[in-house]
Amino acid sequence: MFPALSRKVYGKNIVYFDNAATTQRVKSVLDKWNEVSIHSNANIHRAVHRLSDEATRAYEEARDAVRSFINAESREEIVFTSGTTAAVNLVAFCFGEAFIEEGDEVVVTEAEHHSNLVPWQMMCKRKKAFLRVLPINDDGHLVLDKLDSILSPRTKIMAVTHVSNVLGIVNPVKGIIAKCHDRGIPVFVDGAQGIVHCKVDVREMDCDFYAFSGHKLYAATGTGVLYGKKKWLDAMPPYMGGGEMVGNVSFAETTYAPLPLKYEAGTQNFASIATLKPAIEFVKLLNNNKLTKYTDSVKEYMLNTLALHSKVRLYGVPQGTSKDKIPVFSFSVDGVHHEDLALVLDKMGIAVRSGQMCAEPLMERLGLTGVLRASLAPYNTLEEVEYFVKCLNIAIGMFA
């Protein structure tokens, strides 16, 4: 089902624990990409011939699949991008152009990935606005008691991650959104991790924007989704100009295409976008009680083992039940560099991530230069976790 997981690394069966960065692709996704690339390789929307019609249909079927998956009100609210980063940049730029003035404020949190921080910084610098930060506590949880004092009459938008890619903590985004909406403040949610592990209903959540990447959801790379409430997408100017996003063009004036094409300038990554549909169909298959109980037990084992390990410091321990945490485990070992551990584990066939996780301000808050991160997917097994723990202990012993 996952061809990449059948290979060996250094003569050992691969144990792939870097799923928070990129998940491996399910066979149905690879088949769809090949089908479109081989049999329907033609530009979408613009021609009447058979190949173009097939490619367009596959592209737009993916939009319908996404709309249904996140329960958006209409397909016009689903904009395709190259990934979460592109979606954040789109909103930061376009919202900034439409609604941010000198002296206004944008709120982010201390746990954000660079992709949900730097674009807002860039916009604030361009518009002479101010960036304000909701802090985390020593355990990595948002200090929600400070939100009321941080929000002000000049706050124009808040950006918050659904789930931290470092801490794995599921943030109470619905409550944050409600509090912001009470003050008339829209909220952008970075769903790069949340879409994978949480049931996302954008209408029930009531977020104004929600963004995620396909490559973390078993789909092809170079694919992303921006959900935006129609009232905001209508009100914002387009991010890029070019083909496909126009209504009428003249030297005097150009009008723009209706949603969502207004934000989809140029030739789209249509073969890869088409893989979102089989990826979503696969995710739906994972939603059964037997598999959920098993994956929860694997997560519990990893959480308890690392939390109780005498030489490991685990970051992002849930305050309540383990349901408040996805299977993302970032940790450090006193006196041992995270990259040394990652290199040793790699030789044992285990793929993990080491470094700052594109979250340098969060690392600074935690007093770290980096961490080792093991992130699991439903195809990971209890046997793999047990092997990981055994190899981790060996690696620690080599440097202790």
ABEGO torsion letter per residue (X at the ends): XBAAAABBBGGBBBBBAAAAABBBBBAAAAAAAAAAAAAABBBBGABABAAAAAAAAAAAAAAAAAAAAAGBABAAABBBBAEAAAAAAAAAAAAAAAABBBGBBBBBBAABBAAAAAAAAAAAAAAGBBBBBBBBBAAGBBBAAAAAAABBAABABBBBBABBAAAGBBBBAAAAAAAAAAAGBBBBBBAAAAAAABBBBAAAAGBABBBBBAAAAGBBBGBBBBBBBAAAAAABBBABBEBGABABBBAABBBBBBOAAAABBEBBBAAAAAAAAAAAAAAAAABBAAAAAAAAAAAAAAAAAAAABAABBBBGBBABBAAABBBBBBBBBBGBBAAAAAAAAAAAGBBBBBEAGGBAAAAAAAGBAEBBBBBBBAABBAAAAAAAAAAAAAAAAAAX
